[in-house]
Amino acid sequence: MNPEFLPGNSLSLLETGDAYFPALEAAIDAASSEIQLECYIFEADATGRRIADALIRAVSRGVSVRMMIDGFGSQDLPEYFRRELDAAGVQLLIYRVRISPLTLRKQRLRRLHRKIAIIDARIAFVGGINIIDDRDGPGEQPPRFDHAVRIEGPLLVPICHAVRRLWTRVGRLSLRVRKRTTMFPAPVATACGEVRAAFLQRDNISHRRDIEQAYMSAIANATHEIIIANAYFFPGRRFRQALLAAAGRGVRVVLLMQGNVEYALLFYAARALYGKFLQAGIEIFEYHKSNLHAKVATVDGRWATVGSSNIDPFSLLLAREANIVVDDEKFADELRASLLDAIHTGSTRMEKEFWDHQPLLRRIAVWICYGISRLLIGAVGYAGWH
């Protein structure tokens, strides 16, 4: 399925929570009729408190506020915090109540991983940033490297449709939302810029591979450069082959990967792919300045994507995800500059010679993690994952 690009949009790239949270709070404080928020993680920390207070202020002036969080990703949100939101009038839905992390039944691993906010059906934010402190690690450190996009224009139509459809469906299943009680304003789709962009989602019904196929098409058509920054990079065979084929025809392929261990299994499993990539001339950089949480890419200085989807089985096969794809030189150049700055100021290049001579114990750990990861993929029904 080819993305449906809509012209006439105005997009603003927001790098890290330092840019995103003030923009989101300002939009919430300016809302006059409706706010809808979806996220995977909502924490009761200083950032969560800040956004929650803004939502409560919006309700107090008559704005309808609806928020959906994931039952697993937001499992640590205290009950008192939820009761406070409910008492203030914030409509809160939980997408799939938390289940055991050891569960391997794939229907229970299908989480709400999208990060979307809609204000007055006029402004939307789509990206990879959760509602959580950007500097929640030990000591003083830079914010997580991540991105979101502020959107105005015709792209509001598919974004609003996707968010409202999921809200209505989950609300009916939870018996908390009735068909006639939820009134949605029409999206403000007036052209207000010059950017062509498409909204892509991944679900388990009619949009199973939309995001993956958009990546694959862009990679297949690349002529000189591909830059991908992805927090959890564990692609299937076809995706790997597409990158290798691009490098083989002379395209510069650059991968910006997580350099800090956050989830050890995926961290080491992804490194099993390094050898073949480096052999093919693909450049690999590991980001150490802070935690890498980005899920973005640029191709040939014109195609770009920003969103919530990692390139791993969880995002590409199980979770609900949302990305925007942009066909615009100025936007792509801005994102590219952000990635190159991260590469030059916060990353270490993986050299083939160093990788080929790493200690035996590290090699063994990498391949054990890779084997376990593949076994888990098979256990949830994707043993032949392409």
C-alpha positions as CSV (number, residue, x, y, z in Angstrom):
1,M,0.0,0.0,0.0
2,N,1.5,3.3,-1.1
3,P,1.2,6.2,1.4
4,E,-1.4,8.8,0.6
5,F,0.5,12.1,0.5
6,L,-1.6,15.1,1.3
7,P,-0.3,18.6,0.2
8,G,-0.6,21.9,2.1
9,N,0.6,20.9,5.5
10,S,2.7,22.9,8.0
11,L,5.2,20.8,10.0
12,S,7.6,21.7,12.8
13,L,10.2,19.2,13.9
14,L,10.7,19.0,17.6
15,E,13.9,17.5,18.9
16,T,13.8,15.9,22.4
17,G,11.3,16.6,25.2
18,D,13.0,20.0,25.7
19,A,11.2,21.2,22.6
20,Y,8.2,18.8,22.6
21,F,6.8,19.3,26.2
22,P,6.7,23.1,26.1
23,A,5.0,23.0,22.6
24,L,2.5,20.4,23.8
25,E,1.7,22.3,27.0
26,A,1.2,25.5,25.1
27,A,-1.2,23.9,22.7
28,I,-3.1,22.3,25.6
29,D,-3.4,25.7,27.3
30,A,-4.7,27.3,24.1
31,A,-7.3,24.6,23.5
32,S,-10.9,25.7,23.4
33,S,-13.0,22.6,22.6
34,E,-11.2,19.2,22.5
35,I,-8.0,17.5,23.5
36,Q,-7.2,13.9,22.6
37,L,-3.9,12.2,23.8
38,E,-2.5,8.7,23.2
39,C,0.7,7.5,24.7
40,Y,2.5,4.3,25.7
41,I,4.1,5.6,28.9
42,F,2.6,8.2,31.1
43,E,4.7,8.6,34.3
44,A,3.7,10.4,37.5
45,D,7.0,12.4,37.5
46,A,7.6,16.1,37.0
47,T,6.8,15.9,33.3
48,G,3.7,13.8,33.8
49,R,2.5,16.2,36.5
50,R,3.1,19.2,34.2
51,I,1.1,17.7,31.4
52,A,-1.6,16.4,33.7
53,D,-2.0,19.8,35.3
54,A,-2.4,21.4,31.8
55,L,-5.1,18.8,31.0
56,I,-6.9,19.6,34.2
57,R,-6.7,23.3,33.5
58,A,-8.3,22.6,30.1
59,V,-11.2,20.7,31.6
60,S,-11.8,23.5,34.1
61,R,-12.5,25.9,31.2
62,G,-14.9,23.5,29.5
63,V,-12.5,21.6,27.1
64,S,-13.4,17.9,26.5
65,V,-10.2,16.0,27.4
66,R,-9.8,12.3,26.4
67,M,-6.6,10.4,27.2
68,M,-5.7,6.8,26.3
69,I,-2.6,5.1,27.8
70,D,-1.3,1.6,27.5
71,G,-2.0,-0.8,30.3
72,F,1.5,-2.3,30.2
73,G,3.6,0.8,29.3
74,S,1.8,2.9,31.9
75,Q,1.5,0.2,34.6
76,D,3.5,2.3,37.1
77,L,1.0,5.2,36.9
78,P,-0.3,5.3,40.5
79,E,-4.0,4.8,41.2
80,Y,-4.2,8.1,43.1
81,F,-3.0,9.9,39.9
82,R,-5.6,8.2,37.8
83,R,-8.3,9.0,40.3
84,E,-7.2,12.7,40.4
85,L,-7.5,12.9,36.6
86,D,-10.9,11.2,36.7
87,A,-12.2,13.5,39.4
88,A,-11.1,16.5,37.5
89,G,-13.1,15.4,34.4
90,V,-10.3,13.9,32.3
91,Q,-11.8,10.9,30.4
92,L,-9.2,8.1,30.8
93,L,-9.1,4.8,29.0
94,I,-6.6,2.0,29.5
95,Y,-5.6,0.1,26.4
96,R,-5.4,-3.6,27.4
97,V,-5.0,-3.9,31.2
98,R,-1.5,-4.9,32.2
99,I,-0.6,-8.5,31.7
100,S,2.4,-10.6,32.8
101,P,5.6,-9.7,30.9
102,L,6.3,-13.4,30.6
103,T,3.1,-14.0,28.5
104,L,3.9,-15.2,25.0
105,R,0.4,-15.1,23.6
106,K,0.7,-12.6,20.8
107,Q,-2.7,-11.1,21.2
108,R,-1.7,-10.0,24.7
109,L,1.6,-8.5,23.4
110,R,-0.3,-6.1,21.1
111,R,0.2,-2.8,22.8
112,L,-0.7,0.8,22.2
113,H,2.7,2.2,21.3
114,R,1.5,5.3,19.5
115,K,2.3,8.8,20.7
116,I,-0.3,11.2,19.4
117,A,-1.9,14.4,20.6
118,I,-4.7,16.3,18.9
119,I,-5.8,19.8,20.0
120,D,-9.1,21.2,18.8
121,A,-8.9,19.0,15.7
122,R,-6.6,21.7,14.4
123,I,-3.1,20.8,15.7
124,A,-1.6,17.4,16.0
125,F,1.6,16.0,17.5
126,V,3.0,12.7,16.2
127,G,6.3,11.2,17.3
128,G,8.2,8.9,19.6
129,I,8.2,10.9,22.8
130,N,6.3,9.5,25.9
131,I,5.0,11.6,28.8
132,I,8.0,11.0,31.0
133,D,11.0,13.0,32.2
134,D,13.6,13.2,29.5
135,R,16.4,13.1,32.0
136,D,15.2,10.3,34.3
137,G,18.6,8.5,34.4
138,P,21.2,8.8,37.1
139,G,23.0,12.2,37.5
140,E,23.0,15.1,35.1
141,Q,22.7,14.0,31.4
142,P,21.3,15.3,28.2
143,P,17.7,14.5,27.3
144,R,16.8,11.3,25.4
145,F,17.5,11.7,21.7
146,D,14.0,11.6,20.2
147,H,11.7,13.5,17.9
148,A,8.1,14.6,17.4
149,V,6.3,16.7,14.8
150,R,3.8,19.5,15.2
151,I,1.3,19.3,12.4
152,E,-1.4,21.6,10.9
153,G,-3.2,21.1,7.7
154,P,-5.0,18.4,5.7
155,L,-3.0,15.6,7.5
156,L,-5.3,16.3,10.5
157,V,-8.1,14.3,8.7
158,P,-6.5,10.8,8.8
159,I,-4.9,11.5,12.2
160,C,-8.2,12.4,13.8
161,H,-9.9,9.5,12.1
162,A,-7.4,7.0,13.5
163,V,-7.4,8.3,17.0
164,R,-11.2,8.7,17.3
165,R,-11.9,5.3,15.8
166,L,-9.6,3.6,18.4
167,W,-11.1,5.7,21.2
168,T,-14.7,4.7,20.3
169,R,-13.7,1.0,19.9
170,V,-11.9,0.7,23.2
171,G,-14.5,2.8,25.0
172,R,-17.3,0.6,23.9
173,L,-15.4,-2.6,24.8
174,S,-14.8,-1.1,28.3
175,L,-18.4,0.0,28.5
176,R,-17.3,3.5,29.4
177,V,-18.1,5.3,26.1
178,R,-21.5,5.2,24.5
179,K,-22.0,5.8,20.8
180,R,-24.2,8.9,21.2
181,T,-22.2,10.6,24.0
182,T,-19.0,11.2,22.1
183,M,-19.2,14.2,19.7
184,F,-16.1,15.0,17.7
185,P,-15.5,18.4,15.9
186,A,-14.6,18.2,12.2
187,P,-10.9,18.3,11.6
188,V,-9.5,21.7,10.4
189,A,-8.1,20.6,7.1
190,T,-7.4,23.9,5.5
191,A,-4.1,24.1,3.6
192,C,-1.7,26.2,5.7
193,G,1.8,25.2,4.3
194,E,3.6,23.6,1.5
195,V,4.6,20.2,2.9
196,R,3.4,16.9,1.4
197,A,3.0,14.3,4.1
198,A,1.2,11.1,4.8
199,F,0.0,9.5,8.1
200,L,0.8,5.8,8.5
201,Q,-0.4,3.5,11.2
202,R,0.2,-0.1,12.0
203,D,-2.6,-2.3,13.4
204,N,-3.6,-5.9,13.1
205,I,-6.5,-5.4,10.7
206,S,-6.1,-3.3,7.6
207,H,-2.7,-1.6,8.2
208,R,-0.5,-4.6,9.2
209,R,2.6,-3.6,7.1
210,D,2.1,0.0,6.1
211,I,5.0,1.5,8.0
212,E,7.4,-1.4,7.1
213,Q,6.4,-1.1,3.4
214,A,7.0,2.6,3.4
215,Y,10.5,2.0,4.7
216,M,11.1,-0.7,2.2
217,S,9.9,1.4,-0.8
218,A,12.1,4.3,0.2
219,I,15.2,2.1,0.7
220,A,14.6,0.4,-2.7
221,N,14.3,3.7,-4.5
222,A,17.3,5.4,-2.7
223,T,20.0,6.7,-5.0
224,H,22.7,8.2,-2.7
225,E,22.0,8.2,1.0
226,I,19.9,6.4,3.7
227,I,20.2,7.5,7.4
228,I,18.2,5.5,10.0
229,A,18.1,6.2,13.7
230,N,16.3,3.6,15.7
231,A,16.3,2.7,19.3
232,Y,15.5,-1.0,18.9
233,F,16.8,-2.2,15.6
234,F,16.2,-5.9,14.9
235,P,14.8,-6.1,11.3
236,G,13.6,-9.1,9.5
237,R,15.4,-10.7,6.6
238,R,13.8,-8.7,3.8
239,F,14.6,-5.4,5.5
240,R,18.2,-6.5,6.0
241,Q,18.5,-7.5,2.4
242,A,17.1,-4.2,1.2
243,L,19.7,-2.3,3.2
244,L,22.5,-4.6,1.9
245,A,21.2,-4.2,-1.7
246,A,21.2,-0.4,-1.3
247,A,24.8,-0.5,0.0
248,G,25.7,-2.8,-2.9
249,R,24.5,-0.3,-5.5
250,G,26.6,2.5,-4.0
251,V,24.1,4.1,-1.7
252,R,25.6,5.4,1.6
253,V,23.8,3.6,4.4
254,V,24.1,5.0,7.9
255,L,22.6,3.4,11.0
256,L,22.5,5.3,14.3
257,M,21.9,2.7,17.1
258,Q,21.5,2.7,20.9
259,G,24.9,2.7,22.6
260,N,23.6,2.4,26.2
261,V,22.2,-0.8,27.5
262,E,18.6,-0.3,28.3
263,Y,17.1,-3.8,27.5
264,A,20.1,-6.2,27.4
265,L,18.5,-8.9,25.3
266,L,17.6,-6.6,22.4
267,F,20.8,-4.6,22.8
268,Y,23.0,-7.6,22.3
269,A,20.8,-9.4,19.8
270,A,20.9,-6.4,17.4
271,R,24.7,-6.6,17.4
272,A,24.6,-10.0,15.8
273,L,23.8,-8.1,12.6
274,Y,26.8,-5.8,12.8
275,G,29.3,-8.1,11.1
276,K,27.4,-8.5,7.8
277,F,26.4,-4.8,7.7
278,L,30.0,-3.6,8.3
279,Q,31.3,-6.1,5.7
280,A,28.9,-4.6,3.1
281,G,30.1,-1.1,3.9
282,I,27.2,0.1,6.0
283,E,28.2,2.7,8.5
284,I,27.2,2.0,12.1
285,F,27.3,4.5,14.9
286,E,26.4,3.9,18.6
287,Y,24.9,6.8,20.5
288,H,26.3,7.3,24.0
289,K,25.6,10.9,24.8
290,S,22.2,9.9,26.4
291,N,19.6,7.3,25.7
292,L,18.6,7.0,22.1
293,H,14.8,6.7,21.7
294,A,14.5,8.0,18.1
295,K,12.5,6.2,15.4
296,V,13.3,8.3,12.4
297,A,15.0,8.2,9.0
298,T,15.9,10.3,5.9
299,V,16.5,9.1,2.4
300,D,18.1,11.1,-0.4
301,G,17.6,14.4,1.4
302,R,13.8,14.5,0.6
303,W,12.0,11.5,2.1
304,A,11.7,11.4,5.9
305,T,9.8,9.6,8.6
306,V,9.2,10.4,12.2
307,G,7.1,8.3,14.6
308,S,6.7,5.6,17.2
309,S,7.7,2.5,15.2
310,N,10.9,0.8,16.0
311,I,12.4,-1.6,13.4
312,D,11.9,-4.7,15.5
313,P,9.2,-7.5,15.8
314,F,7.3,-5.7,18.5
315,S,6.7,-2.6,16.4
316,L,6.4,-4.2,13.0
317,L,4.4,-7.2,13.9
318,L,2.5,-6.6,17.1
319,A,2.0,-3.0,18.4
320,R,-0.2,-0.2,17.3
321,E,2.2,2.4,15.9
322,A,1.9,5.8,14.1
323,N,4.5,7.5,11.8
324,I,4.3,10.4,9.5
325,V,6.1,10.2,6.2
326,V,7.2,13.5,4.6
327,D,8.1,14.3,1.0
328,D,9.9,17.7,1.5
329,E,13.5,18.8,1.1
330,K,13.5,21.4,3.8
331,F,12.0,19.1,6.5
332,A,14.2,16.2,5.5
333,D,17.3,18.5,5.6
334,E,16.4,19.6,9.1
335,L,16.0,16.0,10.3
336,R,19.2,15.0,8.6
337,A,21.1,17.8,10.3
338,S,19.7,16.6,13.6
339,L,20.9,13.1,13.0
340,L,24.3,14.2,11.7
341,D,24.8,16.3,14.8
342,A,24.0,13.4,17.0
343,I,26.4,11.2,15.0
344,H,29.3,13.8,15.2
345,T,28.8,14.9,18.8
346,G,27.4,11.9,20.7
347,S,28.3,8.7,18.9
348,T,31.1,6.2,18.3
349,R,31.7,4.6,15.0
350,M,31.9,0.9,14.9
351,E,34.9,-0.1,12.8
352,K,35.0,-3.4,11.0
353,E,38.5,-4.3,12.3
354,F,37.4,-3.6,15.9
355,W,34.2,-5.6,15.5
356,D,36.0,-8.6,14.0
357,H,38.4,-8.8,16.9
358,Q,36.0,-8.3,19.9
359,P,36.5,-10.7,22.8
360,L,35.1,-14.2,22.5
361,L,32.8,-13.9,25.5
362,R,31.2,-10.8,24.0
363,R,30.7,-12.7,20.7
364,I,29.1,-15.6,22.6
365,A,26.8,-13.2,24.5
366,V,25.7,-11.6,21.3
367,W,24.8,-14.8,19.6
368,I,23.1,-16.2,22.7
369,C,20.9,-13.1,22.8
370,Y,20.2,-13.3,19.1
371,G,19.2,-17.0,19.4
372,I,16.9,-16.2,22.4
373,S,15.3,-13.3,20.5
374,R,14.6,-15.4,17.4
375,L,13.2,-18.2,19.7
376,L,10.8,-15.7,21.3
377,I,9.7,-14.4,17.9
378,G,8.8,-18.0,16.9
379,A,7.1,-18.6,20.2
380,V,4.5,-15.8,19.5
381,G,3.8,-17.2,16.0
382,Y,6.3,-15.5,13.7
383,A,9.0,-18.2,13.3
384,G,9.2,-17.5,9.6
385,W,9.3,-13.7,10.0
386,H,10.7,-12.3,6.8
